[in-house]
Amino acid sequence: MLAPLLKMMSDGQFHSGEELGRALGVSRAAVWKALKRLEDDGYPLQRVRGKGYRVPQGASMLDLSAIQAAARASADPIGWQLLDAVDSTNAELMRQLAGSGAGGGIRICIAEQQTSGKGRRGRAWVSPYAQNIYLSVAVPFSEGAQKLEGLSLLVGLVLVESLQALGFRGVGLKWPNDILLDGRKLAGILVEIAGDLTSDCVAVIGVGVNVLMTAEGGIDQAWTSLLLSRQRGALDRNALTGEFLRRLLAALERFRREGFQPFVESWHRYHLWQGREVRVQAGDNSWTGKAMGVDARGALRLQTAAGEMLLHGGEVTLRLNDDS
């Protein structure tokens, strides 16, 4: 019942429980129970006595047909899957690949909720029900893992451009694969590889975007959501997901042919810490210097006192003495 209920309420206006129940052919108590489920999980539902219930304008349940229409899928055969809940969309696709191998076309898994969402370096990704975007795309590659250099940076770039196109300003990139808004984490990317690292393999690209989330839920870093940004961009997760996938599928076709090189200049345009003093921590090693962007393989160009270094992994933080 949640899908038609939220679809009716996506106009952002107040609706009484009696009105909603009558339209859906259920009792007012059934409406209250359904909305209570969302509210208990932190959904931004507003209740006003005498007026009823209201959700943010454009907020609704995910609709696969609406996403597919917005995505205008590429020529590649695509297997689509929309789940109510899953442990992790990446894990789901990895399981499917384990059973079928690296062959076949692109697969896309989208979920309303992840019970064990995954971030980088084994971190959890908080994934409340019906509030954010959780999706994974499995993309076959030949010629091994070297063809994947810069892939996560490309995905971040496409996501930022998608958000810009739908009305959100000030969204930018933090190397290697975080998306920030107002200095806080808005979205993240996790790329995993299945198959033979030297020949045919599949990149499983996981993407999480905070859209409607307002409750902290145990997140251990500064974060935000599109709703909390109070901008006038679209909060319709179907439109956001479809626009991102449309742009991603097109970008992947070029990436397969030419690698990351054609996207470097655009990536620099959205690099929030370009020319800033940073510290990069990788295991027990750390380096400091100016972040000078990335090279054609997606490595961070770090200008240090000893010259320029190329770093392929690590955690980047701003230096406290950088006031620029």
Phi, psi and omega in degrees: 000340185298320183299306179294331179295310180290330177297319178295328185267359187291355177284353178078008179264164176285140176226132179283155177298325179294316179298314181295317180296319179297317181294327183264354180073031179229172181282161176298326179295323178293322176297314180300318181297317181295316181290330178296324178300314179295314184298320180296336180265011175093009181296138184284071181262130180256131177243132176226123181301131179090345179247322180113221187242149176216141175243162177304142183301128180094345181291132179200173174288157178292143182227113187298321180295322178292321178294315181297320179296318180290328183285333182045067193310149181287181181290340179296143172296133184235132172259118184257146178211125175240118184248148176288315178208147179205157178298313179198134179295323175298314181298322179298315179291324177297323177295317179298319180292326179297331180272337186240352181084186187273358182284177178092184183265202181284140175238141180231127177239125180235144182221150173284333183208145170243131179273341177218057181300144186245135170250189178291154175054037174077007180287155175278149175245112183296127192222066181294159188292131169062021184249329188233189175251125175231113181212157175223145179234124177262122186235120178287142175226145170255172178071013170084184188293339181296337178286352184263001183298126181088000184298314182296327177292321176300315181299317178299317178299313180298320180296316179298315180296325178294315179295321176299316182297333181260016167103008181258127184250154176082008177279135182213180187251140170239122181296140003269330188207042172251148175245126184246151172220125183056036178076006183240152184288125179255325186207160179217163184227138176227119179251125176239157185238133174241148178101200185274119182292347182255351180217244182284126179214173178231130173268124176258111187259112178261136182226131174233131181231126177281113184254299185251357188295135177232341180267144187294312175062030174085015178288133188260023178210166179294129184218167175210178175222167178298323178295316181294338180291342179058026174275171184262015178291167183290132175259011178284109183294332177293316178294318180296313181296315181296317179297317178298313182294323178301311181291321182295314182298322177293316181295324180295326178298318179287321179300321179299325182277318193240356182074200186276343186311314183294347185256356186299313182299317178295322178299317179298329181299329183253006181286110188291333186251024180300124179076006181269154176283124183226165170241134178244124180248125177226102184064232179273359183258146175215151180222152175234151179165191179267132176282112186255022179096205185229163176261187185292346178260001179088006178285145177285129175269109183250116179272110182250176178298334181267001181121185183277136175246152173247119183245133184256359178193162178139170178257127184253132174228151177288142174290138183295335182271009179269107183256008182287000000 
